[in-house]
Amino acid sequence: MILACFMFGGCSNDESSSEPQADEVPVTFMVSTLSVENQPMDNGTMTRAASTTSEKPIGEVVNTIHYYIYNGYNLSKSGVIEFDPENENAPEDFGTFKVNLKPGTNTAYFFAGGMGDGTFLLQSMEQNSQAMNLIYQNKELFYYTGDFIVENKAKEFDVTVNRVCGAIRINITDEIPENVAKVEYKFKDYEEWRFSRTSYNIPSYQNITKEASIKNNKLEQFDYYLMALPTTVESENRNLSFLIYDEDDNLISERTVEITIQKNKRTVISGNLFSALTGQGFTITVNDLWDDDILVPLE
């Protein structure tokens, strides 16, 4: 089993050689991210009017890219390029891979990591099979897989990696009451992503609990990048719970909202949370800022 880590300093290598062997030809992959349109919301209905497209260099969207190339079921080449965006700029050639491959039909997998402070573990990558899966938490994931033909001459291929993960953003707008000392967010996420094109099994869930950060008597904005949905699942409804504790760590209130998770969608939960403690009601709006907008009122 091969474990490939998506984390700063975790791994940086490239199995391609500078000169092709006698039976190989040079191949260049130019990797870019798909431009995603932001759709405005019109009274809760989905619309594509006045949409805008954001064109960004790939180094402004992702900071690590892994590739795996297979000839049949066997891994022939793999590599990674990455940089630390907090301390350095993206290399000028970031997103360009030059490898030497044998002529014939090959299968490529590209994984790119963007926002989020989590890590990735790619498992069982030595064979192109159903066992291939990805384990990660809280990391924006872009992905591509496809077949390509290498001929007896140098060639370039354009590769577009698509965002396949979903995300949640929580923005509580009211101030924290005096009797509240801690708030936790609780939700479910998958334990792994099985991305093989021949694997359709649904993985198990895991429970995620995160404590909210407090600053200036308010909860700070919370972002979390979810595991990509199984390839056969278009969307899922999940529960997001707000657990409110006093200074003695006693649970004094719990509220739950149902949210919709889809790939390439960020579900934004915003509104007043603590007014519910005084009987003023609890309203959460759920909007998506990556693709079509969704409005979910909670009575």
N, C-alpha and C positions, 0 to 999 in steps of 0.2 A: 504494500500500500504506500502510495506517495502522498504526503501531506504538504501542501503548498500554502504558505501563510500570506494573507493580505494585511500587512501591518508595517508601520514604519520601522525600518531596520531589520524586519523579519527575514526578508530574502531579496536578493537582487542578483540575478544571473541571466545568462542568455546562452542557450546551447548551440546557437548558430555559429558557424566558423567563418572566418574572413574570406577564405578561398574554397570554392566548391570542390568536392571530390570528383573523380572521373565520371561517375554516373549521376551527378547532381547538376542542377542549374540554379542560378541566383533568382530569388523571388522576393519582392518587396510588398509589404502590407502597409497601407496608409489608413490608420484608424481614426475615426471621428465619431462624435456623439450626435444622435438625432436631435434636430431642433424641435423643441416642444412648444406648441402654441398655448398661451394663457387665455382662457375663455372667460369673458365677463358674465356676471349673473344678472338676469333681468326678472325681478319679482319671483325668484325661486324656480324659474323655468330655464332649461338648458338652451343656450344660444351660441352661435358661432359668429355673431356680428362683431365687427370692430376688433377682431382678434389680432394679436401681435406675435411675431416670431422673434426669438432671441438667438442671435448667432454669436457664439462664443468659441474661442480657441479651445481645443480639447483640454489643454493644461489648466484652464480656468474652471473646468467642470469635474475632472477626475485627476487623481494624483498617482494612481498605480494601475498598470495594465498587465495582465497575464495572458499568455497564449499557449494553446496545446494543439499540435497538428498530428493527425493520425493518417497512416497509410493502411487502409483496412481497419483492423481492430488494434493494431500496434501503434504505440506512441513513437513518432519519429523525431519530432523537435518540440521543445518548450522553452519558455523564457519569460522574463518579467522586466519591465522598466518602471521606476518609481522615483518620486522626489518628495521632500518634506515642504509643503506649501507655507508653513509658518516660518521657515528659515531660508528658503531658496526659491528662485523662480523656476518655472518649468524649462527643461532643456529645449533648445531650438528644434531638435528633431523628435521631441516627445510625440509618441503616437506612430512612429515609423519603425517597422521591424524588417530587417533584412536577414533572410534565412536561405539556406541551400537545401533543395528538395529534389527527390527523384521524380522523373516524369510519371504522369498518371493521375488518377483521381485521388484526392486527399480530402479529409474532413478537418475543419478548423473550429476551435472554441476560443472565444475571447471573453475575458472578464475584466471589468474596469470598476474600481472603487472610488467613490467621491466623498460626499459629506458624511458626517457621523464619526464618532470616536471608537467604534467597535472594530472587530477583527473578522477575517474570513479564514476558514480552513477548507481547502479543496481536497476531497478524499477519493482514493481509488482511481487515479488518473492514468495509470499505466496501460489500461485497456479501454477502448471505446465501447462501453457496455452499459447495462442497466445499473451497475453498482455505483456509477459516478454520482456524487452528491456534494453539496456545499453546505457547510455549517458556519453560521455567522450570527451576530447580533448588532443592531444599530449601526448599519453601514449602507450607504446608498450604492446600489448595484446596477451596472450596465452590462449587457450581455449580447453576444452574437454567436450563432453557429451556422455553418453552411459547408457545402461541398464545392470544390474548385478543381480545375484540371490544369496540371503543370505540363507544358509542352517542352520541346527541346531547345528552348531559348528563354532568355531573361524576360520576366513579366512582372507587372505591378497589379495589385488588387486593392480596390477600395473597400474598406470594411466599416460599416456603421453599427455601433453598439447602441442598443436601445435600453432605456431605463425600465427594469422589470420589477422593481420593488415598489411597495406602497410606503406611506409615511403618515404619522399623526403629529399634529402640532396643537398644543394646549395653551391657550392664552386666557387666563382668568383675570377679569378686569376690576373686581371689587377688592377692597382692602381686607386684611385678615382681622377678624374680631379678637378681642383680648383673651377670650377663653380658648383660642385655637393655637396649638404649639407645633403641629406637624400635619402635613397632607401627603398622602400617597396616591399614586395612580396604579391601577391594576388592570391588566389585560392579557390576552393570550396571543402567542405567536407560534409559528411552526418551529420544530426542532431542527429541521434541515430542509434544503431545497434539492429535489431530485430532478436534474435538468436534462438527463439523457433523453434523446428523442424517442426511445423505445420504452421508457419507464413511465407508467401512469399510476403508480401507487400513491395514495395520499399519506403523507407523514403524520406523526403524532404532534400534539400541541405541547407547549410548555407555558407555565404561568410566569408572567413578567410583573414585578413590582418595583416601582421607582419612587423615591422620595422627592418631592418638589423642593426646589431651592427657593429660599425666602430672601428678599432684599427690599429695604425701605417699606416694610410692613405689607408687601405684596408678593404674590407668587411670580417668579420669573418664568418667562416663556419656556416651554418644554417641547423638544423635538425628539422624535424617535423614528428610525427607519426600520420597517418591518421586513421579515423574510418574504421573498417572492412567492406568489401563489403557485400551486401546482399547475402544470401546463394545461390540464384539462379544466381548470376552474377559472371562470371569468371574474367573479366577485364573491365576496363573503360578508355577512353581517356578523359583527362581534360586539361584545359588551365591553365598555370602558367604565371602570368604577373609580369614584373619588372617595377616599377614606380619610376622615377628618378626626384628629386626635387632640386631647387636651394635654397639659403639661405633665400629667401623670401617666401618659401613654394610654389613656382610656379612649376607646372609640366612641365618639359622641355623635357622629353622623356618617351616613354612607349614601352616596347617590350613584346611579348607574344610567348610562346613556348608550343606546345602540348606534353603532357607526358602521358605515360601509367601507370595505377595503377593496381596492382594485389596483392593478399594476399601473405604474406611471401616474398615480393619483396621490395627492397629499390631502388628507382630511384634517381640516382646521376646526378645532373646537374652541369657541370663544364665548364669553358671557360672564354673568355673575354667578358665582358658586355659593358664597357665604350668606347671601340673602335668604337662602332656603332655611337657614337656622332660625330666622326670625319670622318665618311663615310668609315671605313675600314671593314665593315661587322660585322655580329653577328653570332657566332657559339656556339651552345650548344650541348654537348654530353650527352646522357642519358644512364647510365649504372646501372645495378642492381648488388649489391654485396651480396645478400642473396641467390639467386638461379640463374637461367639462365641469362646471360648478354644480354642487349639490347643496340643497338647503333642507335641513332636518330640524323642525321645531319640536321641542320636548315639552309636553304639557305637564 
